[in-house]
Amino acid sequence: MTKKVCLVVTFMENTHAGKAADYLAIAVHEIASMSVMRIERLLNHHYNKHLSKFLTGIKPGLNSGLMIAQYTAAALVSENKVLTHPSTVDSISTCGGAEDHVSMGAFAARKALQVVEHVEYVLAIEMIAACQAIDLRDEKLSGPLKEIYEEKLSGPLKDFYDKKTIWSFKRCP
């Protein structure tokens, strides 16, 4: 009598890459989480050393300053909290039971990319808020900080940025 042996082999070539993507998303999310707290400190008049609420500038009753930008940053960070749930902890049997472990690595990588994009937006909002705070304080900058400030405001933000009202709606690209 011949013994039949069933051998189950799991091919996990993508598991490590998937876990790396999961860890990347979690780590990068922390950058945005810290950034959104700095945005809060810049926009909250209780913490920003006597700047106007939401950095509204000269006419706080006529505009909402960077309040909506802060909402956007908070929403992106909140969405990242969902996206950073590790994909690689979920495995579903597929292919009629022939594949008993699916790493979900591709899904982890897609989510990590989305988290990175959200973090870029949050950091951009923080940069805009920091520039507005500098302008409202009429701070004199020097060295590398001055170069960064001038470079960012001479680039893509220049068309939108107005030192007195935050956003200039005269031109839209």
Phi, psi and omega in degrees: 000134181265135176273131175264131181245133177255120181247123179254122179241130177257124180261101188252046183295336185260354184297314182294320177295320178297317178295321177298319178294319176299314181294321178299313181300317180296314182294315182292325177302324181298327178298314179292324179298318177289323181297318182294332175288323176293323176299316178302316180296323180288324186268340182274116185295346176284341184242344190266024175056056170073023170276164182291158177301134178057019180055046185288338179087223192278337182232075184296338179281341185262346177217163183261012178060228181257021181301315182290324175298322177295320176301317180299313180299316180296320179295319179295318178295320178296318177296323178299328179299325177284317183292338182274003171296125185300128178285330186285354175278352182253123177226134182235134176294133181227175173058046178062031179086358180287330177245104185268353178222122176241123190288338184062025182296321180295320178294320177300319180294318178298317179294320179299319178297318179296319178298316179300317178297318178298319180297321177301317179295316180298316179295325176295319177297319178298320180296318178298316179297319180295319178297318179295318179297319178298316180294319181293329177277346184055046181287146172266119181258156176214162175067213184300325180296319179296318180298315179297313180302310182292323179296315182292324181277350176265354181265227186295335181283342186304320183291335182260332191276129176229123188298337183264327185239009181074298183243134175256120182263016178292322183233136171232131181290000000 
